[in-house]
C-alpha cells in the first residue's frame, strides 16, 4: 500500500516479509526478522532511481496503511492491537520541532472500536476530514465488507475532536468492497478502490468528484486499470497521487485463482506507478513559498484561476506546481496570519513553463483579546457583576494587534447568552472607548440592560482586517447575575395648605412628584416608590423600565393636578424614540395604560406629566395605530377648568384630522395629528381661543378614507 509525498520524491509503502518465505534471507533492512506488515520509506535519487528502502514507524505488530498531512508534519497510520493482530485502529503522530517523531497515539473511540477493523486512513489537505475504511470482518487476509467512512472536525489542533463518522453515500459505497480512499490536494477529487462499481469484476481504482455534503459524482474507472487484463486474478488498490496530478502510485496484487475466492494476500504484491498521458502541449507554473528568511512554508493552499481552475498545497520544501496549457492564468495564495509578496501572479498566453514563481510571506500576528486592567475589569469583562434589571451592565475588552491592524468591520463583538442561548440582538458590536494604537491595545465597550436571571454567560469575538482570528480571552465566561428589582421609596406628610416636592433617585435618574397647595382635602402621608413594569399588551405602547407608584394613607384623590418628572439614561431607551414618549397611568378598573398630558425634554433626558389620579406611572413610547377603529376620547364628560390636562384623543394613526362641531353643525376647532405618536389633546377652547360652553359636541376623525365619529359632553 504506497503513499507518495506531494512532490513525488518520497515513497512510503507496506512490506510483508512473510510473502518472501520461499526466499530465505530475503529480509528488508531494519525489519529485525519479524514476520509482520511494516512501513518502509524510499527517496528518489538525483538520477530518478529509488534509494534502498528502510523501515520506519514500525513496531512488533502489523502496520498496514499510512497517510501524511499536506505539510508533512503529521502521520496517520493503521496498526493492529497487541492483543489481537487482526483488529486494526488508526493512530496519529506529530513531528517534534527537532524533526524527530514520537510514539504514535491511538485516536479516540469515536474513530476506533476494538470489535472492528478500522484501516486505510487518509487525511484531507485541510486536515479537517479523515477518510478511512472499516469492516466487521476480522479475517486479516480478507477485504470483504469494507466501506469508506469519513469524520470531520473544526479544530485541527485537537486529535480527539473528530465527529461521529458517517458512511460515504451509495455513489461510492456499493455494498461489496470499497476502501483505500485518497483525497487529492484540491480537496474534491477522491480516488478509491472498489470491487462493486459497474463494469468491473475485480478490485480496481476509481475516481469521483465531491459535489456537496456527501454528494459525489458517478465514479469513473481510472484508465491505467485497463492495462491489467491478466489471466490470473489481479487486484489494484491503495491509490496515491502526486500534487501535480501527473503520477499515480498504487498497489497491485496478482495470484492464481483460488477455489474459495481470492483474498488480498497473494503470491505477488508490488507497487506500481502510472503517468498521465498528455495529449496537448502542457506547461507548468511552479515555485516556492517561503518566509522573509527564505524558510520554506509548507501546507499553504495555492489557487490557480483563469482558463483552468485548480488548487494544490505546498510540500515540506514549500514547493508547488500547476500543469497548464497556453492560456491566461492567475496564481494566488492566502492565509489568515500571513501577507505575501506578490499577493498573486498573472500570466497571459503562456508558451513555456514558468519556474521559480516564488512567493515570500510576512507573518501576520493574530489579534489578542485581554482584560482591560481597569477597576472592575481586572479578572473579567463585565462590571458590575451583580445588579437588577435597571442596572447598566458594561462589557469591556482590550483588542491588541502587534501588526497594528484594525479590527474587521463590526468587530469586536460580545455574545451574551442566557441558558446557553443568545439573547435577542446578540452578538452586539462593541464601540471604541479610547484612541490608543492597536499595537498598544485599544479598549472596546458595550453597555446594556438585562432581564432578571442568574444564568448569563458571555464571550468576545474579533478578527483583524486581514482575517486573523483573535486569540486570548475568547472562551465562554459566567455573569452577570441580574437579581430581583430593588424598590426605592420615600414618604412625606402633606398638609392641606402646604406645597410639597417628594423625590427619589434610583439608578435611572431623579424621579420627582410636585404637589401644589390644597391638592388634598385633608393632611395625608404620600409615598412614592419605584415600580416594576409588567408586560404591556397594548399595541400602541412600548414600555421602558422606568416606573413609579404613588399612593397616600387615605381614600382620597387629588383635587388638583400633581406634576410627575421622570429622568432617564440613554441606556434605558435603546431602540426607542424619545420624541414619542409619554407618561402613562395604569387604569386598574379597565386594566390598561392611559397616556396623561406630557411634556418631553429629550435634550435633557426627562419628561413631565400632569395627573389628578394616584396610581402606577411609567414612561412609554406612544405609537400610532394602524387605523382609527379604536380611538379613545377621555375624560368624558370633560371639564376644561378642572381637567387642565385637556381632552385626550388617542389611538390615532400617524396622520389624522379631527374636527369638533356643535350639535348644530357649527365648526368649533380643528386639530391635527402629525408628530407620529397617535395622540392629540384639546384644551377646550374654540378657534377664537375662548373656552366653549357647556353642551354636547361631535368629533369627526378622519384618516385617509376612514372616518370615525365620537360624542363628548363639556361641563364646567
C-alpha positions as CSV (number, residue, x, y, z in Angstrom):
1,X,0.0,0.0,0.0
2,X,2.0,3.0,-1.2
3,X,1.8,6.7,-0.2
4,X,3.7,9.3,-2.2
5,X,4.6,12.7,-0.9
6,X,3.1,15.6,-3.0
7,X,6.4,16.3,-4.8
8,X,6.7,12.7,-5.8
9,X,10.2,12.4,-4.2
10,X,9.4,10.2,-1.2
11,X,7.5,6.9,-1.2
12,X,6.1,5.1,1.8
13,X,4.9,1.6,1.4
14,X,4.0,-1.6,3.4
15,X,6.2,-4.6,3.2
16,X,5.3,-8.1,4.4
17,X,8.3,-10.5,4.7
18,X,6.0,-13.5,5.0
19,X,5.5,-13.3,1.3
20,X,9.2,-14.0,0.7
21,X,9.3,-17.1,2.9
22,X,10.3,-19.1,-0.3
23,X,13.4,-16.9,-0.5
24,X,15.4,-17.5,2.8
25,X,17.3,-14.5,4.0
26,X,15.3,-12.0,1.9
27,X,14.6,-9.6,4.8
28,X,14.4,-5.9,4.3
29,X,16.9,-3.7,6.3
30,X,15.7,-2.8,9.7
31,X,13.0,-5.4,9.8
32,X,14.7,-7.3,12.6
33,X,13.5,-10.6,11.2
34,X,9.8,-10.2,12.3
35,X,7.0,-11.5,10.1
36,X,4.6,-8.6,10.3
37,X,3.4,-5.9,7.9
38,X,5.8,-3.0,8.3
39,X,6.3,0.5,6.9
40,X,9.2,1.3,4.7
41,X,10.4,4.6,3.1
42,X,12.4,5.2,-0.1
43,X,13.5,8.5,-1.6
44,X,14.1,9.3,-5.3
45,X,17.8,9.8,-6.2
46,X,19.0,12.6,-8.4
47,X,19.1,10.1,-11.4
48,X,15.5,9.2,-10.9
49,X,16.1,5.9,-9.2
50,X,14.9,5.0,-5.8
51,X,17.0,4.6,-2.7
52,X,17.2,1.3,-0.7
53,X,14.0,1.2,1.4
54,X,14.4,1.3,5.2
55,X,11.9,0.5,7.9
56,X,10.1,3.5,9.5
57,X,7.4,3.9,12.2
58,X,7.2,0.1,12.6
59,X,6.6,-1.9,15.7
60,X,6.2,-5.6,16.6
61,X,2.6,-5.6,15.4
62,X,1.1,-5.1,11.9
63,X,1.3,-1.7,10.3
64,X,-1.0,-1.8,7.2
65,X,-1.5,1.7,5.8
66,X,-0.3,5.3,6.2
67,X,-1.3,8.9,5.3
68,X,0.7,12.0,5.7
69,X,-0.7,15.6,6.1
70,X,0.0,18.1,3.3
71,X,2.6,19.9,5.4
72,X,4.5,16.7,6.2
73,X,4.2,17.2,9.9
74,X,1.5,14.7,10.9
75,X,1.2,11.0,10.1
76,X,-1.9,8.9,10.4
77,X,-1.4,5.1,10.3
78,X,-3.3,1.9,10.8
79,X,-1.9,-0.6,13.3
80,X,-3.1,-3.8,14.9
81,X,-3.6,-4.2,18.6
82,X,-1.1,-6.3,20.5
83,X,-4.0,-8.3,22.0
84,X,-5.4,-9.2,18.5
85,X,-3.3,-8.7,15.4
86,X,-6.5,-8.8,13.3
87,X,-8.2,-5.8,14.8
88,X,-6.9,-2.6,13.4
89,X,-7.1,1.0,14.8
90,X,-5.9,4.4,13.5
91,X,-3.0,6.2,15.2
92,X,-1.6,9.7,14.8
93,X,2.0,11.0,15.2
94,X,3.0,14.7,15.2
95,X,6.6,15.6,14.3
96,X,8.6,17.3,17.0
97,X,10.2,20.7,16.5
98,X,13.6,19.0,16.3
99,X,12.4,16.8,13.4
100,X,12.1,13.6,15.3
101,X,8.9,11.6,15.6
102,X,7.4,10.5,19.0
103,X,5.4,7.4,19.6
104,X,2.1,7.1,17.8
105,X,-1.1,7.9,19.8
106,X,-4.3,6.0,19.2
107,X,-7.3,8.2,18.1
108,X,-10.3,8.1,20.4
109,X,-13.2,5.8,20.5
110,X,-15.2,8.0,18.1
111,X,-13.0,6.6,15.3
112,X,-11.7,3.3,16.7
113,X,-13.5,0.2,18.0
114,X,-11.9,-2.9,19.3
115,X,-14.5,-5.1,17.7
116,X,-14.0,-3.9,14.1
117,X,-11.1,-3.2,11.7
118,X,-10.5,0.5,11.1
119,X,-7.9,0.8,8.4
120,X,-6.6,2.8,5.4
121,X,-6.7,6.4,6.9
122,X,-6.5,9.4,4.5
123,X,-6.3,12.9,6.0
124,X,-7.7,15.7,3.8
125,X,-5.4,18.6,2.6
126,X,-7.1,21.0,5.1
127,X,-6.7,18.5,8.0
128,X,-10.4,18.7,8.7
129,X,-11.7,15.4,7.3
130,X,-10.4,11.9,8.0
131,X,-11.4,9.2,5.4
132,X,-10.9,5.6,6.2
133,X,-12.1,2.0,5.5
134,X,-14.0,0.0,8.0
135,X,-15.3,-3.6,8.2
136,X,-16.5,-6.0,10.9
137,X,-14.7,-8.9,9.2
138,X,-11.7,-9.7,11.4
139,X,-10.0,-12.1,8.9
140,X,-6.7,-10.5,8.3
141,X,-6.4,-11.9,4.7
142,X,-9.9,-10.7,3.7
143,X,-11.0,-7.5,2.2
144,X,-14.7,-8.4,2.4
145,X,-17.3,-6.0,3.9
146,X,-15.2,-2.8,3.7
147,X,-16.9,0.6,3.3
148,X,-15.4,4.1,3.2
149,X,-16.3,6.4,6.0
150,X,-15.4,9.9,7.0
151,X,-15.2,12.0,10.1
152,X,-14.8,15.8,10.3
153,X,-13.6,18.3,12.9
154,X,-13.3,22.1,13.2
155,X,-10.2,22.3,15.5
156,X,-7.3,20.9,13.5
157,X,-5.1,21.0,16.6
158,X,-7.3,18.6,18.6
159,X,-6.7,14.9,17.8
160,X,-9.8,13.9,19.8
161,X,-12.3,16.4,18.3
162,X,-13.5,14.2,15.5
163,X,-17.2,14.0,15.0
164,X,-19.2,10.8,14.6
165,X,-18.2,9.0,11.4
166,X,-20.6,8.8,8.5
167,X,-20.5,6.4,5.6
168,X,-19.9,7.8,2.2
169,X,-23.0,7.8,0.0
170,X,-24.0,4.9,-2.2
171,X,-22.4,6.7,-5.1
172,X,-19.2,5.5,-3.6
173,X,-20.1,2.6,-1.4
174,X,-21.6,-0.3,-3.3
175,X,-22.2,-2.9,-0.6
176,X,-19.4,-5.0,-1.9
177,X,-15.8,-3.9,-1.2
178,X,-15.0,-0.2,-1.2
179,X,-11.9,1.1,0.5
180,X,-8.4,2.7,0.1
181,X,-9.6,6.3,-0.1
182,X,-7.2,9.0,-1.3
183,X,-8.2,12.7,-1.3
184,X,-6.3,14.8,-3.8
185,X,-4.8,18.3,-3.0
186,X,-7.9,20.0,-4.5
187,X,-9.9,18.5,-1.6
188,X,-12.6,17.4,-4.1
189,X,-11.2,14.6,-6.1
190,X,-11.3,11.2,-4.4
191,X,-9.5,8.1,-5.7
192,X,-10.6,4.8,-4.1
193,X,-10.6,1.0,-4.7
194,X,-13.8,-0.8,-5.4
195,X,-15.0,-4.3,-6.3
196,X,-18.6,-3.3,-6.7
197,X,-18.6,-0.4,-9.2
198,X,-20.3,-1.2,-12.5
199,X,-18.1,-2.5,-15.4
200,X,-15.5,-4.5,-13.4
201,X,-15.4,-8.0,-11.8
202,X,-12.3,-7.4,-9.7
203,X,-10.8,-4.8,-7.4
204,X,-9.9,-1.7,-9.4
205,X,-9.3,2.0,-8.8
206,X,-11.9,4.6,-9.5
207,X,-12.2,8.4,-9.3
208,X,-15.1,10.6,-8.1
209,X,-15.6,14.3,-7.5
210,X,-17.2,15.7,-4.3
211,X,-20.1,17.9,-5.3
212,X,-21.6,18.8,-2.0
213,X,-22.2,17.4,1.5
214,X,-21.6,13.7,1.0
215,X,-22.7,14.0,-2.7
216,X,-20.3,12.5,-5.2
217,X,-20.2,12.3,-9.0
218,X,-20.5,8.9,-10.6
219,X,-17.2,7.1,-10.2
220,X,-15.0,6.6,-13.3
221,X,-12.6,3.8,-13.7
222,X,-9.0,5.1,-13.9
223,X,-7.6,4.5,-17.4
224,X,-4.5,2.8,-16.1
225,X,-6.6,-0.1,-14.7
226,X,-7.4,-1.2,-18.2
227,X,-3.8,-2.4,-18.5
228,X,-4.4,-5.2,-16.1
229,X,-6.1,-7.8,-18.2
230,X,-4.3,-10.8,-16.7
231,X,-5.4,-14.5,-17.0
232,X,-4.6,-14.8,-13.3
233,X,-6.6,-13.0,-10.7
234,X,-5.4,-9.4,-10.0
235,X,-6.4,-6.5,-7.8
236,X,-5.4,-2.9,-7.8
237,X,-5.8,-0.6,-4.8
238,X,-4.2,1.9,-2.4
239,X,-4.0,4.8,-4.9
240,X,-1.8,7.8,-4.1
241,X,-1.4,10.8,-6.5
242,X,1.4,13.4,-6.7
243,X,0.4,17.1,-6.2
244,X,0.7,17.9,-9.9
245,X,-1.8,15.1,-10.7
246,X,0.6,13.5,-13.2
247,X,1.7,10.3,-11.5
248,X,-0.5,7.7,-9.8
249,X,1.1,5.2,-7.4
250,X,-0.9,2.1,-6.4
251,X,-0.6,-1.4,-5.2
252,X,-1.0,-4.4,-7.5
253,X,-1.8,-8.0,-6.4
254,X,-1.6,-10.9,-8.8
255,X,-2.2,-14.6,-7.9
256,X,-3.8,-17.7,-9.4
257,X,-7.5,-18.1,-8.8
258,X,-8.5,-19.9,-5.6
259,X,-11.5,-22.2,-5.2
260,X,-12.8,-20.3,-2.3
261,X,-12.3,-16.9,-3.8
262,X,-9.4,-14.6,-3.7
263,X,-8.1,-12.7,-0.7
264,X,-5.7,-9.7,-0.6
265,X,-2.6,-11.8,0.3
266,X,-1.3,-13.3,-2.9
267,X,1.9,-14.5,-4.3
268,X,3.0,-11.2,-5.9
269,X,2.3,-7.8,-4.3
270,X,4.0,-4.8,-5.8
271,X,4.0,-1.0,-6.1
272,X,3.2,0.3,-9.5
273,X,3.0,3.8,-11.0
274,X,1.2,5.2,-13.9
275,X,1.9,8.6,-15.6
276,X,-0.9,10.7,-17.1
277,X,-0.8,10.8,-20.9
278,X,-0.6,14.4,-22.1
279,X,-2.5,14.8,-25.4
280,X,-1.9,18.5,-25.8
281,X,1.1,20.8,-25.2
282,X,1.2,21.3,-21.5
283,X,3.4,23.7,-19.4
284,X,3.8,24.2,-15.8
285,X,3.8,27.1,-13.3
286,X,5.9,26.2,-10.3
287,X,7.8,27.8,-7.5
288,X,8.3,28.0,-3.8
289,X,6.5,29.7,-0.9
290,X,8.9,31.0,1.8
291,X,9.1,33.4,4.6
292,X,11.3,36.5,4.5
293,X,14.2,34.5,5.9
294,X,13.8,32.0,3.0
295,X,12.5,29.3,5.2
296,X,10.0,27.0,3.3
297,X,6.3,27.3,4.2
298,X,4.5,24.0,3.8
299,X,0.8,23.3,3.9
300,X,-0.3,26.5,2.2
301,X,-3.2,26.3,-0.2
302,X,-2.3,27.6,-3.7
303,X,-5.1,28.6,-6.1
304,X,-4.9,28.6,-9.9
305,X,-7.7,30.5,-11.7
306,X,-8.4,31.7,-15.2
307,X,-8.8,29.3,-18.1
308,X,-8.3,26.4,-15.7
309,X,-9.1,26.2,-12.0
310,X,-7.2,24.1,-9.6
311,X,-5.7,24.1,-6.1
312,X,-2.7,22.5,-4.5
313,X,-0.8,22.6,-1.3
314,X,2.9,23.4,-0.8
315,X,5.0,20.5,0.3
316,X,7.6,20.3,3.0
317,X,10.0,22.3,0.8
318,X,7.4,25.0,0.2
319,X,7.2,23.8,-3.4
320,X,4.0,24.0,-5.6
321,X,3.3,23.2,-9.2
322,X,0.3,23.5,-11.7
323,X,0.0,21.9,-15.1
324,X,-1.5,24.4,-17.6
325,X,-1.8,25.0,-21.3
326,X,-1.1,28.1,-23.4
327,X,-3.7,30.4,-21.9
328,X,-4.2,33.1,-19.2
329,X,-4.0,32.3,-15.5
330,X,-3.5,33.7,-12.1
331,X,-1.8,32.0,-9.2
332,X,-2.6,33.3,-5.7
333,X,-2.5,32.2,-2.1
334,X,-3.9,33.4,1.2
335,X,-3.6,32.6,4.9
336,X,-5.2,34.4,7.8
337,X,-1.9,35.0,9.5
338,X,0.3,35.8,6.5
339,X,0.8,38.5,4.0
340,X,2.5,37.6,0.7
341,X,4.5,39.4,-1.9
342,X,3.4,39.4,-4.5
343,X,-0.2,38.7,-3.5
344,X,-0.7,37.0,-6.8
345,X,0.9,36.3,-10.2
346,X,-0.8,36.8,-13.5
347,X,0.1,35.1,-16.8
348,X,-1.1,35.7,-20.4
349,X,-0.6,33.5,-23.5
350,X,1.9,31.2,-21.8
351,X,4.3,29.5,-24.3
352,X,6.7,27.9,-21.9
353,X,6.9,26.5,-18.4
354,X,7.2,29.2,-15.7
355,X,9.6,28.1,-12.9
356,X,10.7,29.9,-9.8
357,X,7.4,31.7,-9.4
358,X,8.1,32.3,-5.8
359,X,6.1,34.0,-3.0
360,X,7.6,35.5,0.1
361,X,5.5,35.9,3.3
362,X,5.5,38.0,6.4
363,X,3.8,36.5,9.4
364,X,0.7,38.5,10.4
365,X,0.2,38.0,14.1
366,X,-3.4,37.4,15.1
367,X,-5.1,40.0,17.4
368,X,-5.3,39.2,21.1
369,X,-8.2,39.9,23.4
370,X,-7.5,40.6,27.0
371,X,-8.9,42.1,30.2
372,X,-8.6,45.9,30.2
373,X,-7.0,46.0,33.7
374,X,-9.3,48.9,34.7
375,X,-11.0,49.0,38.1
376,X,-13.8,46.4,37.9
377,X,-12.2,44.7,34.9
378,X,-9.1,43.1,36.4
379,X,-10.3,39.5,36.0
380,X,-13.3,39.6,33.8
381,X,-15.0,41.7,31.1
382,X,-18.2,42.9,32.9
383,X,-19.0,45.4,35.6
384,X,-20.9,45.3,37.8
385,X,-21.2,41.5,38.2
386,X,-24.4,41.8,40.2
387,X,-27.3,44.1,39.6
388,X,-31.0,44.5,38.8
389,X,-33.0,44.9,35.6
390,X,-32.3,48.7,35.8
391,X,-28.5,48.2,36.3
392,X,-26.4,49.1,33.3
393,X,-24.0,46.2,32.6
394,X,-20.9,47.3,30.7
395,X,-18.8,44.8,28.8
396,X,-15.2,45.8,28.1
397,X,-12.3,44.1,26.4
398,X,-8.9,45.2,25.1
399,X,-8.0,44.5,21.5
400,X,-4.3,44.3,20.7
401,X,-2.7,43.6,17.3
402,X,1.0,43.8,17.1
403,X,0.8,44.5,13.3
404,X,-1.3,47.5,14.3
405,X,-4.2,46.1,12.2
406,X,-7.6,47.5,12.9
407,X,-10.5,45.1,13.7
408,X,-12.6,43.8,10.9
409,X,-15.7,45.8,10.3
410,X,-18.3,45.1,13.0
411,X,-15.8,43.7,15.5
412,X,-15.1,43.1,18.3
413,X,-18.4,41.6,19.3
414,X,-19.7,40.4,22.6
415,X,-22.0,37.4,22.6
416,X,-24.5,37.4,25.5
417,X,-26.2,34.1,26.3
418,X,-29.0,33.2,28.8
419,X,-29.5,29.5,29.5
420,X,-26.9,28.8,26.7
421,X,-29.0,30.7,24.1
422,X,-28.0,34.0,22.6
423,X,-30.4,36.8,23.8
424,X,-32.2,39.0,21.4
425,X,-29.9,41.1,19.3
426,X,-26.7,39.2,20.3
427,X,-24.0,39.3,19.3
428,X,-23.5,43.0,19.9
429,X,-21.0,45.2,18.1
430,X,-18.7,46.9,20.7
431,X,-17.6,50.6,20.3
432,X,-14.2,52.0,20.9
433,X,-13.6,53.6,24.3
434,X,-10.2,55.3,23.5
435,X,-7.9,56.1,20.6
436,X,-4.9,54.1,21.6
437,X,-2.9,52.5,18.8
438,X,-4.0,48.9,18.1
439,X,-0.5,47.5,18.8
440,X,-0.6,49.0,22.3
441,X,-4.1,47.8,23.0
442,X,-7.4,49.6,22.4
443,X,-10.4,49.2,24.7
444,X,-13.9,48.4,23.4
445,X,-17.1,48.7,25.3
446,X,-20.8,47.8,25.1
447,X,-23.4,48.8,27.7
448,X,-26.8,47.1,28.1
449,X,-29.6,46.3,30.4
450,X,-30.5,42.7,31.1
451,X,-33.7,40.9,32.3
452,X,-33.6,39.1,35.6
453,X,-31.6,35.9,35.7
454,X,-28.5,34.3,37.1
455,X,-27.8,32.0,34.1
456,X,-26.0,34.6,31.9
457,X,-22.7,33.8,30.1
458,X,-20.8,35.8,27.5
459,X,-17.8,35.6,25.3
460,X,-15.9,38.0,23.0
461,X,-15.1,37.6,19.3
462,X,-12.8,39.5,17.0
463,X,-10.9,39.4,13.7
464,X,-8.5,41.9,12.2
465,X,-8.8,43.4,8.7
466,X,-6.7,40.7,7.2
467,X,-8.9,37.9,8.6
468,X,-6.7,36.9,11.5
469,X,-8.8,35.3,14.3
470,X,-8.4,36.8,17.7
471,X,-6.9,34.7,20.5
472,X,-6.8,35.3,24.2
473,X,-10.0,35.6,26.2
474,X,-12.4,34.1,23.8
475,X,-13.8,31.3,26.0
476,X,-17.3,31.3,27.5
477,X,-17.4,33.3,30.8
478,X,-20.0,33.5,33.5
479,X,-22.0,36.5,34.5
480,X,-23.6,38.8,35.4
481,X,-26.2,37.9,38.0
482,X,-29.3,40.1,37.4
483,X,-31.4,39.9,40.6
484,X,-34.9,40.9,41.7
485,X,-35.8,44.6,41.3
486,X,-34.9,46.8,44.3
487,X,-37.6,49.2,45.4
488,X,-36.6,52.7,46.3
489,X,-39.2,54.8,48.1
490,X,-39.8,58.0,50.0
491,X,-42.7,59.3,52.1
492,X,-43.7,62.8,53.3
493,X,-46.6,64.4,55.1
494,X,-48.6,66.9,53.0
495,X,-50.8,69.4,54.8
496,X,-53.8,71.0,53.0
497,X,-52.2,74.4,52.6
498,X,-48.6,73.2,52.0
499,X,-46.8,72.8,48.7
500,X,-44.6,69.7,48.7
501,X,-42.0,68.1,46.5
502,X,-41.1,64.4,47.1
503,X,-38.3,62.7,45.2
504,X,-36.2,59.5,44.9
505,X,-33.0,58.8,43.0
506,X,-32.9,55.3,41.5
507,X,-30.2,54.2,39.0
508,X,-32.2,55.6,36.1
509,X,-32.2,59.2,37.5
510,X,-34.2,61.5,39.7
511,X,-38.0,60.9,40.0
512,X,-39.9,63.8,41.4
513,X,-43.5,64.5,42.4
514,X,-44.6,68.1,42.9
515,X,-47.8,68.7,44.9
516,X,-49.4,72.2,44.9
517,X,-51.3,73.7,47.8
518,X,-54.8,72.4,48.5
519,X,-54.3,69.3,46.4
520,X,-55.9,67.1,49.0
521,X,-58.9,67.9,51.2
522,X,-57.0,66.7,54.3
523,X,-53.5,66.1,55.6
524,X,-52.1,62.9,54.0
525,X,-48.9,60.8,54.0
526,X,-47.8,60.4,50.4
527,X,-45.5,57.6,49.4
528,X,-43.6,57.3,46.1
529,X,-41.6,54.3,45.1
530,X,-40.0,52.7,42.0
531,X,-42.2,50.2,40.3
532,X,-41.7,47.2,38.0
533,X,-43.5,47.4,34.7
534,X,-45.2,44.2,33.8
535,X,-45.7,43.2,30.1
536,X,-47.8,45.7,28.2
537,X,-50.3,44.2,25.8
538,X,-51.5,47.4,24.1
539,X,-50.1,47.5,20.6
540,X,-49.7,51.3,20.6
541,X,-47.5,51.4,23.6
542,X,-43.8,50.3,24.1
543,X,-42.7,50.5,27.8
544,X,-39.4,51.5,29.2
545,X,-38.1,50.1,32.5
546,X,-38.8,53.4,34.3
547,X,-41.9,53.4,36.6
548,X,-43.2,54.9,39.8
549,X,-46.1,54.2,42.1
550,X,-47.8,56.9,44.1
551,X,-50.3,56.3,47.0
552,X,-51.5,58.0,50.1
553,X,-52.7,56.8,53.5
554,X,-56.3,57.9,53.0
555,X,-59.1,57.2,50.5
556,X,-58.6,60.5,48.7
557,X,-57.7,61.6,45.1
558,X,-56.1,64.9,44.2
559,X,-58.5,67.8,43.6
560,X,-55.6,69.5,41.7
561,X,-53.1,68.1,39.3
562,X,-49.8,67.0,40.5
563,X,-46.7,67.1,38.3
564,X,-44.5,64.0,37.8
565,X,-41.0,64.3,36.5
566,X,-39.2,61.2,35.3
567,X,-35.5,61.2,34.3
568,X,-33.9,58.5,32.1
569,X,-30.5,57.5,30.8
570,X,-29.6,56.8,27.2
571,X,-29.1,53.2,28.1
572,X,-32.7,53.0,29.3
573,X,-34.1,53.9,25.9
574,X,-32.0,52.0,23.4
575,X,-34.3,51.2,20.4
576,X,-36.9,53.7,21.4
577,X,-37.9,57.1,20.0
578,X,-37.9,59.7,22.9
579,X,-39.8,62.2,20.7
580,X,-42.8,59.9,21.1
581,X,-42.5,59.5,24.9
582,X,-45.5,60.0,27.2
583,X,-46.1,59.2,30.8
584,X,-48.9,56.6,31.1
585,X,-51.1,55.9,34.1
586,X,-52.3,52.4,34.9
587,X,-56.1,52.3,35.0
588,X,-56.8,49.5,37.4
589,X,-60.5,49.4,36.7
590,X,-60.0,48.8,33.0
591,X,-56.6,47.0,33.3
592,X,-54.9,49.3,30.7
593,X,-52.4,52.0,30.5
594,X,-53.7,55.5,29.7
595,X,-51.4,58.4,28.5
596,X,-51.5,61.6,30.5
597,X,-50.6,65.0,29.2
598,X,-46.8,65.0,28.9
599,X,-44.1,67.5,28.1
600,X,-40.9,66.0,26.6
601,X,-37.4,67.3,27.2
602,X,-35.3,64.9,25.0
603,X,-32.2,67.2,25.1
604,X,-32.1,66.9,28.9
605,X,-33.3,63.3,29.2
606,X,-36.5,63.8,31.2
607,X,-40.3,64.0,30.7
608,X,-43.0,65.7,32.8
609,X,-46.7,64.7,33.1
610,X,-49.8,66.0,34.9
611,X,-52.4,63.9,36.6
612,X,-55.2,64.1,39.1
613,X,-55.2,60.4,39.8
614,X,-52.9,58.4,42.0
615,X,-51.7,55.1,40.5
616,X,-48.7,53.5,38.8
617,X,-47.0,55.5,36.1
618,X,-44.3,54.7,33.5
619,X,-42.5,56.2,30.6
620,X,-43.7,54.7,27.3
621,X,-43.3,55.2,23.7
622,X,-46.7,56.1,22.1
623,X,-47.0,54.5,18.7
624,X,-49.6,55.4,16.1
625,X,-52.3,52.9,15.4
626,X,-52.8,51.2,12.0
627,X,-56.3,52.6,11.7
628,X,-58.8,54.7,13.7
629,X,-61.2,51.9,14.7
630,X,-60.1,52.0,18.3
631,X,-59.9,55.8,19.0
632,X,-60.2,56.7,22.7
633,X,-61.5,60.0,24.0
634,X,-61.1,60.9,27.7
635,X,-62.1,62.3,30.2
636,X,-65.7,62.3,29.1
637,X,-67.5,64.3,30.4
638,X,-64.8,66.9,30.1
639,X,-64.3,70.0,32.3
640,X,-61.7,72.3,30.7
641,X,-61.3,74.2,34.1
642,X,-60.9,71.1,36.2
643,X,-59.2,68.9,33.7
644,X,-56.3,71.2,32.9
645,X,-54.5,68.3,31.2
646,X,-57.1,68.6,28.4
647,X,-59.2,66.2,26.4
648,X,-57.1,63.4,25.1
649,X,-57.8,61.7,21.8
650,X,-55.6,58.7,21.4
651,X,-55.1,55.6,19.3
652,X,-54.9,57.7,16.2
653,X,-52.9,56.9,13.1
654,X,-49.7,58.9,12.5
655,X,-51.7,61.2,10.2
656,X,-55.2,62.1,11.2
657,X,-57.5,65.2,11.2
658,X,-60.1,66.0,13.9
659,X,-62.9,68.5,13.6
660,X,-65.0,69.4,16.6
661,X,-68.6,70.5,16.0
662,X,-71.6,71.6,18.0
663,X,-74.7,69.5,17.6
664,X,-76.0,72.3,15.3
665,X,-73.1,71.6,13.0
666,X,-71.0,74.7,13.8
667,X,-67.2,74.1,13.5
668,X,-65.6,74.7,16.9
669,X,-62.0,73.6,16.4
670,X,-59.7,71.8,14.0
671,X,-56.9,69.5,15.3
672,X,-54.2,67.6,13.5
673,X,-52.0,64.6,14.4
674,X,-48.7,64.9,12.6
675,X,-46.0,64.1,15.2
676,X,-46.4,60.4,14.8
677,X,-47.4,59.4,18.4
678,X,-51.1,58.8,17.6
679,X,-52.3,61.3,20.2
680,X,-53.9,64.8,20.2
681,X,-55.0,66.9,23.2
682,X,-57.9,69.5,23.0
683,X,-57.7,72.3,25.6
684,X,-61.5,73.0,25.5
685,X,-61.1,76.3,23.5
686,X,-62.6,77.3,20.2
687,X,-60.8,78.8,17.2
688,X,-61.0,82.2,19.0
689,X,-59.1,80.7,21.9
690,X,-62.0,81.0,24.3
691,X,-63.4,78.2,26.4
692,X,-66.5,76.6,24.9
693,X,-69.7,76.5,26.8
694,X,-71.5,73.5,28.3
695,X,-73.1,71.1,25.9
696,X,-72.7,68.1,23.6
697,X,-70.0,68.2,20.9
698,X,-69.3,65.9,17.9
699,X,-65.8,64.8,16.9
700,X,-65.3,63.9,13.3
701,X,-62.0,61.9,13.0
702,X,-60.6,61.3,9.5
703,X,-57.6,59.2,8.4
704,X,-57.4,58.6,4.7
705,X,-60.8,57.3,3.7
706,X,-61.6,56.1,7.2
707,X,-64.0,58.2,9.3
708,X,-65.0,57.9,12.9
709,X,-67.5,59.9,15.0
710,X,-67.3,60.4,18.7
711,X,-69.7,62.3,21.1
712,X,-68.4,64.2,24.1
713,X,-70.0,66.3,26.8
714,X,-68.5,69.5,28.1
715,X,-69.5,70.5,31.7
716,X,-68.0,73.5,33.6
